[in-house]
């Protein structure tokens, strides 16, 4: 399928652990892989064919490296802040990149995202930012709870939920300190369930590939980014298809989207779904795995091909559908702060019949920081199964098997996920 890409040279911007798998996939496709960042021992450097100690933001140095190495394409994923650099480097070298500057802005600027959604009729939460600027934190027109976030952060950094004016002021000042541009968004906190819609785009065709539920961790209060389970297909898929999908596609077409992958995060209730964030890139949940396991389409491989040829090659989107024939979910384990002294249980998890993938995302010796972000995820497994009861049993087996111990011999893992939540949501309803 990708024989014509063999021997092509692909440069990866960034060498975080999440990029290890794309590097490995590119190598399996016969592509020569080069990885750069400013850290000497980054994980992806250990699996690439070649690596350099060059900052991804030093555009002049990266361009010069690409010329010297005769690079055929640039690839990045999972990190919003890398997108503008990738775009600029590709422009200077005359290489293809799937996203325009305006499309990238959907990821980087939450105010721009919401304004664009309103323009095309995509439902978003009510906004209190301007009201606060005019009337302060004690405005009588603010309806609590609200959520406060920097307009240009990702990974859950700087986000807080507030129930009164005092909490709002504190959260606002904290978010301001996190925001590179010193801009903060305050909006209605819709009480509901988190959902994510992932689209694949090829030659102007835009297809909803995956729509999933996020079952959030109950270990901490006031956290919106840490989910114990990512479950496909979502129980809200019919509501999304009838009320939201078409206007999202209209918005993407209105922004001249043609290729790549984009995901939208939202909140669902029985009555409505509102979207609050966009990532114009492959997401950290690795949705391409779920889609590939069910429908046989791998948008990550398509995007690697696009970086080298300018085309989303390899798969026919007529086979794409969010109506999965089986349940598939990612089960995450999170760790409290500390230094990891030992990890165990992975081999036993991999022996379970309905586990199609399992991995640690940290190593012994890594330090976990309690910062309420995705960096506290320590383990994940992908489960593919038709029977919800069997899924519950598998989750419980994983919880009893995987151990993460700190330097003091103490358990680092969050409070175990109540797997009966799966029964309540997907059978009881």
C-alpha positions, -999 to 999 in steps of 0.1 A, spaced: 0 0 0 28 24 9 56 8 -12 63 41 -30 72 58 3 101 34 11 133 53 15 116 87 19 130 108 48 106 122 74 115 146 101 95 145 134 92 178 153 93 167 190 104 135 206 79 130 234 68 95 243 35 98 224 55 102 192 73 69 197 44 50 180 42 73 150 79 69 145 76 31 147 47 32 123 67 53 98 96 29 100 72 -1 94 61 18 62 97 18 51 103 55 58 136 68 72 129 87 104 147 117 120 136 131 153 146 165 169 140 184 201 162 202 227 164 173 252 192 147 249 173 117 261 138 121 247 119 88 243 113 90 205 150 96 199 156 60 211 134 45 183 141 68 154 168 61 127 185 93 136 181 122 160 195 157 166 197 180 196 179 209 179 150 229 193 118 225 172 112 262 176 146 272 160 131 275 125 164 285 108 183 256 123 155 231 114 153 244 78 191 240 75 190 205 89 162 195 65 183 207 35 214 188 47 194 157 54 174 159 22 142 156 42 110 149 21 84 158 48 77 172 82 54 155 108 42 165 142 12 155 164 -3 157 199 11 191 207 -8 222 195 21 246 200 42 226 174 17 233 146 27 268 137 64 259 136 57 229 113 36 251 90 64 277 88 91 251 82 71 235 54 63 268 38 100 277 37 110 244 23 81 240 -2 69 209 16 32 199 21 14 205 54 -22 195 60 -34 226 80 -35 263 71 -26 290 95 -63 298 101 -71 262 107 -43 259 132 -57 288 151 -87 267 160 -64 247 182 -44 276 196 -70 302 204 -102 292 223 -118 326 216 -112 322 179 -126 287 181 -158 298 198 -163 328 174 -158 305 144 -183 280 158 -209 307 164 -204 319 128 -214 285 114 -240 276 140 -220 251 160 -233 250 196 -209 263 222 -212 272 259 -223 307 270 -194 331 274 -188 354 304 -154 367 295 -165 401 283 -190 405 311 -162 400 337 -140 425 318 -168 451 321 -184 444 355 -159 423 375 -161 389 391 -192 397 412 -215 404 383 -251 393 390 -254 380 355 -228 352 359 -246 319 364 -224 294 384 -208 270 380 -184 284 354 -152 270 339 -120 291 336 -92 283 311 -63 300 294 -72 306 257 -40 291 246 -32 261 268 -36 224 262 -35 191 282 -58 206 309 -32 231 322 -47 261 340 -83 249 339 -106 252 370 -143 249 378 -157 276 400 -189 278 421 -187 314 433 -171 348 427 -142 342 451 -132 309 434 -137 326 400 -112 354 408 -86 330 421 -90 307 391 -89 336 367 -56 349 382 -41 314 380 -52 308 344 -37 342 335 -4 331 349 -5 300 327 -15 317 295 14 327 272 -7 355 257 -22 365 291 -58 359 279 -84 339 298 -118 324 288 -147 321 313 -177 302 301 -207 283 313 -198 250 329 -223 226 313 -230 198 337 -230 166 316 -208 140 301 -176 147 281 -175 135 245 -150 137 217 -157 137 179 -128 128 156 -129 135 119 -107 123 90 -104 145 59 -92 134 25 -93 155 -7 -121 176 7 -142 147 20 -149 151 57 -159 120 76 -168 115 113 -146 86 122 -151 82 159 -174 96 186 -165 86 221 -175 92 258 -150 103 284 -157 88 318 -138 112 341 -117 102 371 -135 107 404 -102 106 424 -100 144 424 -125 172 422 -122 200 397 -104 181 370 -117 180 335 -88 164 316 -82 131 333 -105 103 321 -104 67 334 -123 54 303 -126 66 267 -155 46 253 -166 41 216 -192 44 204 -207 71 226 -242 67 240 -248 102 227 -239 94 190 -275 97 178 -280 131 194 -247 143 179 -255 130 144 -289 147 144 -279 181 160 -242 188 156 -224 167 129 -236 185 98 -229 220 111 -194 209 122 -187 196 87 -201 229 72 -177 248 95 -147 227 84 -157 231 47 -162 269 53 -126 270 66 -114 251 34 -104 220 53 -93 193 29 -69 169 46 -57 156 79 -75 149 112 -93 171 136 -111 165 169 -136 184 189 -143 181 227 -177 187 241 -202 182 268 -234 162 263 -267 161 281 -299 144 272 -311 176 255 -280 191 238 -243 188 230 -220 219 231 -184 219 219 -157 237 239 -124 229 223 -107 218 191 -74 201 182 -64 203 146 -41 173 148 -40 137 159 -50 136 195 -32 121 225 -60 94 229 -46 78 197 -81 75 181 -65 61 150 -60 29 170 -98 25 177 -107 34 142 -82 10 127 -92 -19 149 -129 -15 140 -130 -1 104 -95 -8 91 -87 28 84 -56 44 99 -56 82 96 -22 84 111 -7 65 82 -26 87 59 -12 118 75 24 104 73 18 98 36 5 133 33 36 148 49 56 131 22 34 134 -9 7 160 -2 -20 134 -4 -40 114 22 -32 81 6 -38 45 16 -75 42 26 -110 47 12 -132 68 35 -163 50 23 -154 23 49 -153 50 76 -182 51 102 -186 61 138 -212 33 142 -187 8 155 -197 -29 152 -180 -36 186 -173 -16 217 -137 -4 220 -123 16 248 -91 29 263 -87 23 300 -63 47 317 -45 44 351 -34 76 367 -7 82 394 -3 106 422 29 125 426 62 107 434 90 89 418 82 55 402 102 27 418 85 -3 403 60 -12 376 44 -46 373 14 -64 357 18 -55 320 26 -90 308 -4 -105 325 -27 -78 311 -15 -85 276 -26 -121 280 -62 -111 284 -83 -122 254 -100 -89 247 -70 -66 253 -56 -56 220 -30 -32 233 -15 -23 267 15 -2 276 31 19 304 35 55 294 61 62 321 93 43 331 109 34 364 127 64 377 102 89 362 88 116 385 51 122 384 40 157 393 6 163 408 -5 190 383 -39 178 373 -28 172 336 -25 143 312 12 139 323 -1 119 353 -13 90 331 9 60 338 -7 31 320 -33 24 293 -50 -6 277 -73 -9 247 -101 -33 251 -123 -46 222 -154 -65 231 -191 -69 223 -202 -77 258 -203 -49 284 -202 -73 313 -170 -88 300 -155 -53 296 -163 -46 332 -146 -78 343 -115 -70 322 -113 -35 337 -115 -51 372 -88 -76 363 -65 -49 350 -70 -29 382 -61 -58 404 -30 -67 382 -12 -34 374 9 -20 403 28 13 404 49 18 435 68 49 446 102 53 462 87 47 496 70 14 487 36 30 485 9 26 458 8 56 435 -24 48 416 -56 68 418 -87 54 435 -99 24 414 -124 31 387 -159 18 395 -164 -5 365 -201 -7 373 -204 28 358 -201 10 324 -231 -12 332 -251 18 344 -244 38 313 -244 13 285 -269 -13 297 -291 3 324 -300 32 301 
